[in-house]
């Protein structure tokens, strides 16, 4: 239950960051947090299974990957919704 709450909070924080960046005139800056989180999350996911298995490092990398991928999903969905709303309004 705590993990689900943590993932939802991460997605909400990244979505709020995307909404804050959505106020800029340019379209691309709002996709930066989601894109960076996606790249780092994929890197953590890959290195969790192929890295050195020392202590709980692989589990920590896997949890970091889940949190970052949830944040990336929230951010990218918020960015797409912003684009959809503002293109219909004729921004």
N, C-alpha and C positions, 0 to 999 in steps of 0.2 A: 504494500500500500504506500509506503514511504517512497519507493522508487517511482511509482506512477505519479505521485505528487511532485517529486523532483523533476521528472521529465516534463510535466505540464508547466511547471514554473519556468523551466529553461525555455520552453517554446514561447511562453508569454513574454519573457524578458527580451528574447530576440525579436519577437513580433513588435513589441513596443519600440525597440531600437530602430526597426525598419520603418515604423510609422513616423518616428521623429525625423529620420532621414528622408522620408517621403515628402516633407515640406519643401525640400529644395526644388529648384526648377528643373534640374537634370533628372533623367530617369534611372541612370545606372548606379548612383551611390546607394540606393536603397537595397540593391542586391548584394552589396559587398559583405555585410555580416553573415548572410546565409551562405554565400559562396565560400567564404573563408572557413566558416564552421563546417561546411560540407567537406572541404578538402582536408582539414585537420582531423575531422571525425573518421574519414576513410583511412587516413594514415594511421590513426590510433587503432582502428579495427584490424588493419593488416598486420601491424607490428605486434598486436596482442597475441597472435597465433604463431608468428615467426621469430619473435625476439627471444632473448634469454629468459628462462623461467626461473627467476630469482625471487623467492618469497611470494608476495601477493601482487607483484608488478603487473602480471598479465591480467589479473582481475581488475586492477585499477585502470589499466589502459582500456579494457572493455567497457567499464562503466563510464569513463571519459568519452569514449566513442558514442555510447548510447545517448549521453547528455548532449553532446555536440550535434549529433544527427537529429535529435528531437528539436533542438534549437534551430538548426538549419531548415527543417521542415516548416516550423512555425514562421520563420522569417521569409522563406520563399513563398509560402501561401499568402502571407500578409502583403508582400510585394506585388504578387499577381492580382490580388483583390484591389489594391490601390490603383494599379494600372487600369483595371477593368472599370472601377468607379469613376476615375478621372477622365477616361477616354469617352465614357458615355455622357458625362456632363459637358465635355468640350473644353477641358482645361486649357 
